[in-house]
Amino acid sequence: MYDEGAGKLKAELMAKYEEISGEDFFKGNELKTRYGPCYNIKSHKKLKLNQINRNKAKKEILSDLKLISGVGETREKNLQEEGYQTIQDLTEHPRFCDEASKLLKILDSPDCSGISDWISRWYPKSHPLMLCSSGFRNIENFLFMDIETLGLKEVPLILIGVGELGDGDLEVNQYLLRNLHEENAALEAFLAHLNDESVYVTFNGQTFDVPYIKDRMIYYGIKKNIRKPHLDLMHFSRRAWGDRLPNCRLQTLETRLFGMERESDVPSSQVPDFYKTYMKTGNIGPLIPIVEHNREDVVTLARLLSKLQEVFGFD
């Protein structure tokens, strides 16, 4: 569908950047992968994430007796009246002691995945305790990620953005396809960010971004397990602000929560058209707002995670 405003923006960008090359504007680096070259654009943003304190996270989890099988709201209230205030207390209960001890063992183990898996047995993915479980992980292992594609399915990725925190700084690496032949190389570059402790932080990434990447890996025969713990901030945002905002789109949250207004932003629906224009003409103008849009989405994810921790009382 033609968007008159987007069409005007595209024409203005093409006129402005007609004589400028991608290398001169983006100042990225060409990476070598086993699948060929990949174009990397690196940027930094001063940003400090207020991470959940591990001890506070543990206290929050242990205070919810409903995490034990057979305990609902009524039984929880009865148990509290009997003096069982925490799951730690339930280790002395004749019926619930075994399961309570098992959860305590998981909370004290280095395997953080078991904690979120346990919570997900009883609560939906938007529940605050799912966010709370991130307090057991090192902040350096959070991968704030967002992708841009040529469509909704079975078409190439055109850009992968990955943000990683360290020392009050968010480093964003973007892997941009200068042509569609670089897609498998961009996938390989993204995979290099994954390790055994990685945690995805996305906005609707459980439904879209991660499955999309997996499908493109299958297309190229790239075999690697990319299943990781996942904080999908869309679900938490809907729980936190769904009844107070007109919608919970990422840019609406960005505007209402952080007072940010993007200039010359390309609508997500117009990204394929802008990229196809770049491929057809070689003019980098239409590429620029795609890269900036993706980078800002990644930065907003980090800000949003910190804000959600504050709203749910975990900061």
VMD Tcl script that draws the C-alpha trace (Angstrom):
set ca {
  {0.00 0.00 0.00}
  {1.39 3.41 -0.96}
  {2.05 5.81 1.90}
  {2.21 9.39 0.64}
  {4.28 10.62 3.60}
  {6.74 7.75 3.27}
  {6.97 8.32 -0.47}
  {7.86 11.98 0.10}
  {10.49 11.02 2.69}
  {12.04 8.49 0.32}
  {12.27 11.04 -2.49}
  {13.89 13.61 -0.18}
  {16.45 11.07 1.05}
  {17.33 9.96 -2.46}
  {17.93 13.54 -3.51}
  {20.01 14.31 -0.42}
  {22.27 11.23 -0.57}
  {22.49 10.66 -4.32}
  {26.26 11.20 -4.46}
  {27.17 9.50 -1.15}
  {28.25 5.86 -0.80}
  {27.15 3.54 1.99}
  {30.70 3.16 3.24}
  {31.16 6.93 3.50}
  {27.90 7.46 5.37}
  {27.69 4.44 7.69}
  {31.45 4.10 8.25}
  {31.01 0.40 8.96}
  {33.40 -2.51 8.62}
  {33.34 -5.52 6.35}
  {33.52 -8.72 8.35}
  {34.70 -12.02 6.93}
  {32.59 -15.10 7.64}
  {32.69 -18.63 6.28}
  {29.80 -17.57 4.01}
  {31.53 -14.48 2.67}
  {31.55 -10.80 3.64}
  {29.11 -9.13 6.00}
  {28.71 -5.39 6.62}
  {28.82 -4.37 10.29}
  {27.75 -0.96 11.62}
  {28.80 -0.42 15.23}
  {27.54 2.32 17.56}
  {27.54 3.11 21.27}
  {24.97 4.65 23.60}
  {25.61 5.68 27.18}
  {23.00 3.74 29.09}
  {22.81 2.21 32.53}
  {20.31 -0.56 33.13}
  {18.92 -0.90 36.63}
  {19.14 -4.64 37.00}
  {17.11 -6.58 39.51}
  {19.15 -7.47 42.57}
  {19.61 -11.24 42.80}
  {18.74 -11.39 46.52}
  {15.63 -9.27 46.01}
  {14.60 -11.45 43.07}
  {15.01 -14.55 45.22}
  {12.96 -13.00 48.02}
  {10.15 -12.08 45.59}
  {10.00 -15.61 44.22}
  {10.12 -17.29 47.63}
  {7.25 -15.12 48.88}
  {4.83 -16.63 46.33}
  {3.62 -19.95 47.77}
  {1.51 -20.53 44.64}
  {4.66 -21.65 42.85}
  {4.24 -24.95 44.66}
  {1.94 -27.56 43.19}
  {-1.34 -27.81 45.07}
  {-1.21 -24.27 46.44}
  {-3.79 -21.82 45.13}
  {-4.89 -18.47 46.49}
  {-7.10 -19.91 49.25}
  {-4.55 -22.47 50.40}
  {-1.80 -19.84 50.28}
  {-3.80 -17.66 52.65}
  {-4.42 -20.61 54.99}
  {-0.74 -21.56 54.96}
  {0.27 -17.99 55.77}
  {-2.13 -17.97 58.71}
  {-0.44 -21.17 59.91}
  {2.95 -19.41 59.80}
  {4.26 -20.52 56.41}
  {5.17 -17.14 54.94}
  {7.71 -18.26 52.36}
  {8.63 -21.27 50.27}
  {11.61 -21.63 52.59}
  {9.11 -22.17 55.42}
  {7.34 -24.83 53.35}
  {10.43 -27.04 53.52}
  {9.13 -27.89 57.01}
  {5.60 -28.67 55.80}
  {4.67 -32.38 55.73}
  {2.99 -32.18 52.32}
  {4.86 -29.47 50.41}
  {8.39 -29.95 51.78}
  {9.78 -31.96 48.84}
  {8.70 -29.57 46.11}
  {9.68 -26.51 48.15}
  {13.16 -27.98 48.69}
  {13.45 -28.70 44.98}
  {12.67 -25.07 44.08}
  {15.16 -23.81 46.67}
  {17.82 -26.00 45.11}
  {17.07 -24.54 41.67}
  {17.26 -20.98 43.03}
  {20.70 -21.71 44.49}
  {22.04 -23.48 41.40}
  {24.05 -21.82 38.61}
  {21.49 -23.01 36.02}
  {19.26 -19.93 35.73}
  {17.04 -21.49 33.06}
  {15.42 -23.75 35.62}
  {14.01 -20.74 37.47}
  {12.11 -19.26 34.53}
  {11.01 -22.75 33.47}
  {9.56 -23.32 36.94}
  {7.71 -20.00 37.01}
  {6.30 -20.58 33.52}
  {4.57 -23.72 34.81}
  {2.26 -21.56 36.88}
  {2.19 -18.12 35.32}
  {1.90 -16.57 31.83}
  {4.91 -15.04 30.08}
  {3.72 -11.53 31.06}
  {3.76 -12.19 34.80}
  {6.12 -9.96 36.84}
  {7.87 -13.00 38.33}
  {9.03 -13.96 34.82}
  {10.73 -10.57 34.63}
  {11.99 -11.01 38.17}
  {13.79 -14.20 37.17}
  {16.15 -12.12 35.00}
  {17.80 -10.94 38.22}
  {19.60 -14.28 38.38}
  {21.44 -13.54 35.13}
  {24.46 -11.41 34.32}
  {23.50 -8.21 32.54}
  {26.31 -8.74 30.00}
  {24.46 -11.78 28.65}
  {21.30 -9.88 27.65}
  {20.96 -9.62 23.86}
  {18.65 -6.75 22.88}
  {17.72 -7.66 19.35}
  {15.53 -6.54 16.47}
  {15.34 -7.50 12.81}
  {14.15 -5.89 9.58}
  {12.88 -8.07 6.76}
  {11.48 -7.91 3.24}
  {8.16 -9.28 4.44}
  {6.42 -11.34 7.10}
  {7.65 -14.79 6.09}
  {9.78 -16.76 3.64}
  {11.69 -13.72 2.37}
  {15.18 -12.51 3.31}
  {16.26 -10.63 6.36}
  {17.84 -7.30 5.46}
  {19.16 -6.14 8.84}
  {19.86 -7.65 12.26}
  {20.48 -5.37 15.23}
  {22.03 -6.65 18.48}
  {22.68 -4.58 21.61}
  {24.91 -5.66 24.51}
  {25.47 -3.83 27.79}
  {28.68 -3.31 29.64}
  {29.99 -0.63 31.99}
  {27.18 1.87 31.44}
  {27.43 1.53 27.67}
  {25.15 -0.16 25.16}
  {27.08 -1.40 22.14}
  {24.87 -1.94 19.12}
  {26.08 -4.09 16.24}
  {23.99 -4.01 13.09}
  {24.48 -6.46 10.25}
  {23.21 -4.83 7.08}
  {22.74 -6.67 3.80}
  {24.27 -4.55 1.04}
  {22.76 -7.15 -1.26}
  {20.64 -10.23 -0.61}
  {23.60 -12.56 -1.20}
  {24.99 -11.46 2.19}
  {22.09 -12.85 4.23}
  {23.79 -16.08 5.33}
  {26.91 -14.11 6.32}
  {24.76 -11.72 8.40}
  {23.17 -14.70 10.13}
  {26.61 -16.12 10.90}
  {27.73 -12.77 12.35}
  {24.64 -12.63 14.57}
  {25.20 -16.19 15.82}
  {28.67 -15.21 17.01}
  {26.97 -13.17 19.77}
  {25.29 -16.21 21.30}
  {26.77 -18.15 24.19}
  {25.46 -20.64 26.74}
  {24.25 -17.84 29.04}
  {22.59 -15.60 26.44}
  {19.11 -14.18 27.08}
  {17.06 -12.63 24.28}
  {15.36 -9.32 25.01}
  {12.91 -8.42 22.24}
  {9.55 -6.89 21.46}
  {7.33 -9.61 20.00}
  {10.50 -11.56 19.31}
  {9.18 -14.86 20.59}
  {6.58 -14.83 17.84}
  {8.49 -13.05 15.09}
  {12.21 -12.29 15.34}
  {13.66 -15.53 16.72}
  {11.45 -17.90 14.66}
  {12.23 -15.81 11.57}
  {15.97 -16.12 12.15}
  {15.56 -19.86 12.69}
  {13.63 -20.22 9.42}
  {16.34 -18.36 7.51}
  {19.01 -20.58 9.09}
  {17.09 -23.64 7.92}
  {16.87 -22.12 4.44}
  {20.68 -21.91 4.28}
  {21.33 -25.17 6.09}
  {22.94 -23.41 9.06}
  {22.74 -25.83 11.96}
  {22.89 -24.34 15.43}
  {20.60 -24.48 18.43}
  {19.45 -20.92 19.09}
  {16.91 -21.75 21.79}
  {17.59 -19.34 24.67}
  {15.68 -17.86 27.61}
  {13.59 -14.98 26.31}
  {12.25 -11.76 27.79}
  {9.61 -10.56 25.35}
  {8.88 -7.04 26.55}
  {5.66 -6.75 24.55}
  {3.87 -9.03 27.01}
  {5.17 -7.22 30.10}
  {4.33 -3.85 28.53}
  {0.74 -4.85 27.86}
  {0.36 -5.91 31.49}
  {1.95 -2.69 32.77}
  {0.36 -0.09 30.48}
  {-2.30 -1.79 28.36}
  {-5.16 -0.04 30.13}
  {-3.50 3.39 30.17}
  {-2.17 3.91 26.65}
  {-3.90 3.93 23.25}
  {-1.74 0.94 22.26}
  {1.45 -0.79 23.34}
  {3.45 -0.47 20.14}
  {7.14 0.05 20.79}
  {7.20 3.60 19.44}
  {4.09 4.57 21.41}
  {5.82 3.39 24.57}
  {8.95 5.26 23.52}
  {6.99 8.51 23.13}
  {4.77 8.21 26.21}
  {7.36 6.82 28.64}
  {10.56 8.51 27.52}
  {9.30 11.62 25.71}
  {11.10 10.67 22.51}
  {9.95 11.62 19.02}
  {11.74 10.18 16.02}
  {12.43 12.39 13.03}
  {12.34 11.09 9.47}
  {11.41 7.60 10.67}
  {10.32 5.00 8.16}
  {7.12 3.11 9.10}
  {7.77 -0.61 9.57}
  {5.28 -1.39 6.80}
  {7.37 0.65 4.36}
  {10.75 -0.94 5.13}
  {10.52 -3.50 2.28}
  {9.66 -0.78 -0.24}
  {12.53 1.46 0.92}
  {15.01 -1.42 0.72}
  {13.82 -2.50 -2.72}
  {14.28 1.06 -3.93}
  {17.85 0.97 -2.64}
  {18.50 -2.34 -4.44}
  {17.03 -0.99 -7.68}
  {18.82 2.36 -7.69}
  {21.93 1.87 -5.54}
  {21.00 5.11 -3.74}
  {21.63 4.74 0.00}
  {19.03 7.36 0.96}
  {16.23 4.84 1.59}
  {18.62 2.65 3.64}
  {19.42 5.36 6.18}
  {16.06 5.48 8.03}
  {15.94 1.65 8.09}
  {19.28 1.48 9.89}
  {18.36 4.32 12.26}
  {14.93 2.80 12.95}
  {16.49 -0.54 13.82}
  {19.17 1.01 16.05}
  {16.62 3.09 17.96}
  {14.43 0.02 18.48}
  {17.37 -1.80 20.06}
  {18.18 1.15 22.35}
  {14.53 1.50 23.36}
  {14.43 -2.18 24.33}
  {17.16 -1.58 26.92}
  {15.40 1.51 28.28}
  {12.10 -0.34 28.39}
  {13.49 -3.28 30.34}
  {14.83 -0.88 32.97}
  {11.47 0.95 33.13}
  {9.51 -2.28 33.52}
  {11.67 -3.30 36.46}
  {10.82 0.02 38.08}
  {7.08 -0.33 37.40}
  {6.94 -3.84 38.82}
  {8.91 -2.72 41.89}
  {12.09 -4.68 41.17}
  {14.53 -1.78 40.73}
}
mol new
graphics top color blue
foreach p $ca { graphics top sphere $p radius 0.5 }
foreach p [lrange $ca 0 end-1] q [lrange $ca 1 end] { graphics top cylinder $p $q radius 0.2 }
display resetview
